[in-house]
């Protein structure tokens, strides 16, 4: 990362002020002062508050820092690109131990969202670090179309009738991870929540052979009735209206709930479905119905419904820790056993 300092009457370029590949957030308006205050974090570096005097300091001064959750010095983070069906490069971040061997045996968790113009940026993996990376796993964050990482066009490329594009992008990343030797279908899991639950639900029904496990949290899954459930009617601009014949046909083509195949015809990866009874955003009926449909069709599924906590993680630190533990135990049992 490059920076500039005022020295000898001129701005001088200075390198390596901070690690590369992270997120900088200014905590004031930098154009009004020569002293900058900003936060920096990435997958391996905890959130850190810096002070930087452009006219005096050689390097930023650390004011406060989140406590490290694990020893990250032997891990690396990198950005790679998969090739989409239409040839578009699709970026993703991967974090793993520096000794990783490209033999397809690394347990790998692939996380995605890809909707509502929301961007997935690097963040400190204080939970996954000690409980996943340090145990030999790799973590991947997908920047698929439908998100906001590259502006409105990136979002609109997978909006409405083009929704399948985001699923295809996610699948392309999974295939790239396998082709490059990072992992294999036996060692690959996918995770997503809310709209991300739709993402992994669609991948479950469309390409089940690519994955060993699926973590599907607070998901949308019945896309033919989503406007009738919870806050679904407010999302018509994102997905389309199933009451309109043309748009309904698009939704029907990928809606995960309607595409669950019998176990006699299709083997599915292990599934952990979760929701909350009091979720006022995505109705728990989506997860309930999907769990019932999978069981009815002869598949195995783990289903957990919490009584409190709403659409996000638990309402208390204890419940949040329990949810994270449940997910990590499931993933370790499926991918590291």
Buried (B, 14 or more C-beta within 10 A) or exposed (E): EEBEBEEEEEEEEBEEBBEEBBBEEEEEEBEEEEBBBBBBBBBBBBBBBBEBBBEEBEEBEEEEBBEBBBEBEEBBBEEBBBEBEEEBEBBBBBBBBEEBEEEBBBBBBBBBBBBBBBBBBBEBBBBBBBBBBBEBBBBBBBBBBBBBBEEEEBBEBBBBBBBBBBBBBBBBBBBBBBEEBBBBBEBBBBBBBBBBBBBBBBBBBBBBEBBBBBBBBBBBBBBBBBBEBBBBEEBBEBBBBBEEEEBBEBBEEBBBBBBBBEBEEBEBBBBBBBBBEEBEBBBBBBBBBBBBBBEEBEBEBEBBBBEEBBBBBBBEEEBBEBBBEBBBEBBBEBBEE
